[in-house]
């Protein structure tokens, strides 16, 4: 098998938490805001939550964007950036992160209707 020709997934959802290390204060809200501006400019679908950001697109687009987030934070003077990434892909169907949330919400909404 020629592994150099193995493609990356056409679609993925990744949840990532970018951690600037060695900042002047404990707050990283300015760095998070800079990353959110980058997310918006990317054109990919994303949502910020209290512990990170969920983004979806092709594997290459998503991983490239996370790499750009690192570069962006480094440009602010942060010498070290650590990121935790949880990524998923599937081939049986297309499902956005908002579809996943809506499915669980519909199940929970049905809880009150059966009593």
C-alpha positions, 0 to 999 in steps of 0.5 A: 500500500502506498500510504503517501496517497491515503486521503484524509477524511472529506468531513470531520468535526473537531472539538479543540481547547487551545491553551496559551502557556506563559501569559502575563496573567491567568486570563486568556480571554484576549487570546480566545477572542483572537482565535474566535475572529480567526474562526469567523474569517475561516468560513467554516461552521464553528461554535465556541463553548466554555471549554473550547471550540467545535469546528467542522469541515474537511479534515485538512481545512479543520487541522489547518485552521487549528494550526493557524490558531496556534500561529496567531496566538504565537504572534501575540507573544505567547511562546508556548501553545498546547491544544487538546483536540478530539476529532471524529469522522464518519462515512455512513452519513453527513451529520453536523455538530448542530444535528447531533445536539438537535437529536439529543434535544428531541429525545429529551423533549419527548421525555415530558410528552410521555408522562 
